[in-house]
């Protein structure tokens, strides 16, 4: 899953939100440089990713992606599941999505100095372009896929097939939404169980 879902799954604390977002930016063991709350959030993010990557509905969704884009299927489905979370937000949260997003941006801006340099660098653009809010429309996740495609092209100096991948979502929209609707309550239960039983090793 992408940023919105990981933030949604965080506990109601600044440190948990930050940690759950940092899971994409921190590699290796989670050391003493993080507060316990942030460390717990990072570990949660990692365990959610492992759960997601092996879930039958996530795997089934990846198989719907055409062979030409199959290597990017994980990215495509991560963003697509954030789209369905945004679209069906009221089924999972009593808070209004625009307010949730606004408070998230404010929290990240307030704590920008402790964020990894990479996240610090693109945070102003993330807020200005309202990345989290854009997921509610297919056009928004399409733009995100195209943006990632451009970044990969700059990094590796070669073309890739991720640009235009929103057409994959459009072609399989109903089945992907059914897969998400089956998957997401299970990931919520998984995180609740983590909090009850402890987190083990990171």
C-alpha positions in Angstrom: 0.0 0.0 0.0 1.0 3.6 -0.4 1.2 6.6 1.9 -2.5 7.1 2.7 -3.1 3.5 3.9 0.0 3.4 6.0 -0.9 6.7 7.7 -4.5 5.5 8.2 -3.1 2.4 10.0 -1.0 4.4 12.4 -2.1 4.9 16.0 -3.4 8.3 17.0 -0.1 9.9 17.9 2.3 12.1 16.0 5.1 9.6 16.5 3.1 6.7 15.1 2.1 8.7 12.0 5.7 9.7 11.4 7.0 6.2 11.9 4.4 4.5 9.7 5.3 7.0 6.9 9.0 6.5 7.4 8.9 2.8 6.6 9.6 3.6 3.0 12.6 5.8 3.8 14.5 3.9 6.6 16.5 0.8 5.7 18.1 -1.7 8.0 17.7 -2.2 11.7 15.6 0.4 13.6 18.1 1.8 16.1 18.2 4.1 19.0 18.1 7.2 16.7 14.3 6.9 16.8 12.0 7.4 19.7 10.1 4.3 20.7 6.9 5.6 19.1 8.5 6.3 15.8 10.4 3.0 15.8 7.1 1.1 16.5 5.5 2.9 13.5 8.4 1.9 11.2 8.2 -1.7 12.3 4.4 -1.6 11.8 4.9 -0.3 8.3 7.4 -3.1 7.5 5.1 -5.9 8.8 2.1 -4.5 6.9 4.2 -4.6 3.8 5.1 -8.2 4.3 1.5 -9.1 5.1 0.3 -7.2 2.0 2.9 -8.7 -0.4 1.9 -12.2 0.5 -1.9 -11.7 0.6 -3.9 -13.6 -2.0 -6.0 -10.6 -3.0 -2.9 -8.4 -3.5 -1.3 -11.2 -5.5 -4.4 -11.7 -7.6 -4.5 -8.0 -8.3 -0.9 -8.0 -9.5 -1.8 -10.7 -12.0 -4.3 -8.5 -13.6 -1.6 -6.2 -14.8 -0.4 -6.8 -18.4 2.9 -8.6 -19.0 4.4 -5.3 -20.4 4.0 -3.7 -17.0 4.1 -6.7 -14.7 7.5 -5.6 -13.2 5.7 -2.5 -11.9 2.6 -4.3 -10.7 3.4 -3.8 -7.0 3.6 0.0 -7.4 0.5 0.1 -9.5 -1.6 -1.9 -7.0 -0.2 0.0 -4.0 -1.4 3.2 -5.5 -4.7 1.7 -6.6 -5.5 0.4 -3.2 -4.8 3.9 -1.8 -7.3 5.1 -4.4 -10.0 2.7 -3.1 -9.3 3.6 0.5 -9.7 7.3 -0.4 -12.9 6.6 -2.5 -14.5 4.5 0.3 -13.0 6.4 3.2 -16.3 6.7 5.1 -16.5 2.9 5.4 -13.3 2.9 7.4 -13.1 6.2 9.3 -15.5 8.5 11.1 -13.3 11.5 10.3 -13.6 13.6 7.2 -10.8 12.7 4.7 -9.9 16.4 3.8 -9.5 17.1 7.5 -7.5 13.9 8.1 -5.2 14.9 5.2 -4.8 18.5 6.4 -3.8 17.4 9.9 -1.3 14.9 8.4 0.3 17.6 6.3 0.5 20.0 9.3 2.0 17.2 11.5 4.7 16.4 8.9 5.5 20.1 8.4 5.8 20.6 12.2 8.2 17.7 12.4 10.1 18.3 9.1 13.5 18.6 10.9 13.4 15.0 12.1 12.4 13.5 8.8 14.9 11.8 6.5 16.5 14.2 4.0 14.7 12.6 1.0 11.3 13.1 2.6 12.2 16.7 3.8 13.1 17.5 0.2 9.8 16.6 -1.4 7.5 17.3 1.5 6.7 20.9 0.3 5.8 19.6 -3.1 3.7 16.8 -1.6 1.7 19.3 0.4 1.4 21.9 -2.4 0.3 19.3 -5.0 -1.9 17.5 -2.4 -0.6 14.0 -3.2 -2.7 12.3 -0.5 -5.9 14.1 -1.6 -5.2 13.4 -5.3 -5.6 9.6 -4.7 -9.4 9.9 -4.7 -9.5 10.3 -8.5 -8.0 8.0 -11.1 -6.4 11.0 -12.7 -4.5 11.6 -9.5 -3.0 8.1 -9.2 -2.3 8.2 -12.9 -0.3 11.4 -12.4 1.6 9.7 -9.5 2.5 6.7 -11.7 3.7 9.0 -14.4 5.8 11.0 -11.9 7.4 7.8 -10.6 8.1 6.8 -14.2 9.9 10.0 -14.8 11.9 9.6 -11.6 12.9 6.1 -12.5 13.9 7.3 -16.0 16.2 10.0 -14.5 17.7 7.5 -12.0 18.4 4.7 -14.4 18.7 6.6 -17.7 16.4 4.2 -19.6 12.7 4.1 -20.6 10.1 2.2 -18.6 6.5 1.2 -19.0 5.1 2.7 -15.8 3.9 5.9 -17.6 0.2 5.5 -18.6 -0.3 2.6 -16.3 -3.6 4.0 -15.0 -5.1 2.3 -18.1 -4.4 -1.0 -16.3 -6.5 0.2 -13.4 -9.3 1.4 -15.6 -9.5 -1.9 -17.5 -9.8 -4.0 -14.3 -11.5 -1.5 -12.0 -14.4 -3.5 -10.6 -12.3 -6.6 -9.9 -9.5 -4.5 -8.3 -12.1 -2.8 -6.1 -13.5 -6.2 -5.0 -10.0 -7.4 -4.1 -9.4 -4.3 -2.1 -12.7 -4.6 -0.2 -11.8 -8.2 0.8 -8.2 -7.3 1.6 -8.4 -4.1 3.7 -10.4 -5.3 6.6 -7.9 -8.1 7.0 -5.0 -5.7 7.1 -6.8 -3.7 9.7 -7.3 -6.8 11.8 -3.6 -7.7 11.3 -2.5 -4.4 12.7 -4.9 -4.7 15.6 -3.4 -8.1 16.4 0.1 -6.7 16.3 -0.7 -4.1 18.9 -2.3 -6.7 21.2 0.4 -9.4 20.9 3.6 -7.3 20.5 5.8 -6.6 17.6 8.7 -9.0 17.9 11.8 -8.3 15.8 12.1 -5.6 13.2 
